[in-house]
Amino acid sequence: MAEGLNKPVKLKADLAQFCGTGELSRSAITQKFWDYIKANKLQAKTANGTASGEGKFIVADEKLLPIFKATNVTTKSGKTVDFRNMQVGQTIDMLQLASVVGANIE
């Protein structure tokens, strides 16, 4: 039986559409994000910088935006991650991808 990051979880609608399935493990979800981000060169070197295909920031495009905008969570350290007002072209730090995944699963 799979546990932890390899345990299948139920995906909310926008993430399920992005991943092409309604259930995946957290590690598989993260891999789908990175495959898409790299294939579309959606990384930037600076916050809200231009997508250049490299860097620690992920640039929101039309496909990622609905998923990012569903993110409004409080991390274990007490920090609020709220992307509800995000626009196309804005960025998130790649370390915030775990918060995006967590906010988009049931």
C-alpha positions as CSV (number, residue, x, y, z in Angstrom):
1,M,0.0,0.0,0.0
2,A,1.4,3.4,-1.0
3,E,2.0,5.9,1.7
4,G,3.1,9.6,2.1
5,L,4.0,11.3,-1.1
6,N,3.2,8.2,-3.1
7,K,-0.3,7.7,-1.8
8,P,-3.0,8.5,-4.4
9,V,-5.1,11.6,-3.5
10,K,-8.3,13.0,-5.1
11,L,-7.7,16.0,-7.3
12,K,-9.9,19.1,-7.4
13,A,-11.5,19.9,-10.8
14,D,-8.9,22.3,-12.3
15,L,-5.9,20.2,-11.2
16,A,-7.7,17.0,-12.4
17,Q,-8.1,18.6,-15.8
18,F,-4.5,19.7,-15.9
19,C,-3.2,16.2,-14.9
20,G,-5.7,14.3,-17.1
21,T,-7.0,12.2,-14.2
22,G,-8.9,12.5,-10.9
23,E,-6.4,10.8,-8.7
24,L,-2.6,10.8,-8.5
25,S,0.1,10.8,-5.8
26,R,1.6,14.1,-4.7
27,S,4.9,13.2,-6.2
28,A,3.2,12.4,-9.6
29,I,1.3,15.7,-9.5
30,T,4.5,17.6,-8.8
31,Q,6.2,15.7,-11.7
32,K,3.3,16.7,-14.1
33,F,3.8,20.4,-13.0
34,W,7.5,20.3,-13.7
35,D,7.2,18.5,-17.0
36,Y,4.7,21.2,-18.1
37,I,6.8,24.1,-16.7
38,K,10.0,22.9,-18.4
39,A,8.3,22.0,-21.7
40,N,6.8,25.5,-21.9
41,K,9.9,27.3,-20.5
42,L,7.8,28.9,-17.6
43,Q,10.7,29.6,-15.3
44,A,12.0,33.1,-14.6
45,K,15.1,34.2,-12.7
46,T,13.3,37.0,-10.8
47,A,9.9,37.4,-9.2
48,N,7.4,38.5,-11.9
49,G,10.2,38.3,-14.4
50,T,10.0,37.2,-18.0
51,A,9.8,33.5,-18.6
52,S,13.2,32.4,-19.8
53,G,13.2,28.6,-19.2
54,E,15.4,28.9,-16.1
55,G,15.3,30.2,-12.6
56,K,13.5,29.6,-9.3
57,F,10.2,31.4,-10.2
58,I,7.3,29.7,-12.0
59,V,5.4,32.0,-14.4
60,A,1.6,31.6,-14.5
61,D,0.2,31.0,-17.9
62,E,-3.5,30.5,-19.0
63,K,-3.3,26.7,-18.1
64,L,-1.6,27.1,-14.7
65,L,-3.5,30.2,-13.6
66,P,-6.8,28.5,-12.5
67,I,-4.8,26.1,-10.4
68,F,-2.7,28.8,-8.8
69,K,-5.7,31.0,-8.1
70,A,-7.3,28.1,-6.1
71,T,-4.4,28.4,-3.6
72,N,-5.2,30.1,-0.3
73,V,-3.6,28.1,2.5
74,T,-1.7,28.5,5.7
75,T,1.6,26.7,5.9
76,K,2.8,24.6,8.9
77,S,5.0,27.6,9.8
78,G,1.9,29.8,9.9
79,K,2.6,31.8,6.7
80,T,-0.4,32.5,4.4
81,V,0.0,31.6,0.7
82,D,-2.8,33.3,-1.2
83,F,-2.7,33.4,-5.0
84,R,-6.4,34.2,-5.5
85,N,-5.7,37.5,-7.2
86,M,-2.9,36.2,-9.4
87,Q,-2.7,37.2,-13.1
88,V,-1.2,35.6,-16.1
89,G,2.6,36.5,-16.2
90,Q,3.0,36.7,-12.4
91,T,5.2,34.3,-10.7
92,I,5.4,32.0,-7.6
93,D,8.5,30.8,-6.0
94,M,9.1,27.2,-6.9
95,L,9.2,26.3,-3.2
96,Q,5.5,27.3,-3.1
97,L,4.5,24.6,-5.5
98,A,3.9,22.2,-2.5
99,S,1.3,24.7,-1.2
100,V,-0.4,24.8,-4.7
101,V,-0.6,21.0,-4.7
102,G,-1.9,20.9,-1.2
103,A,-4.6,23.5,-1.9
104,N,-5.8,21.6,-5.0
105,I,-6.3,18.1,-3.6
106,E,-9.2,16.8,-1.4
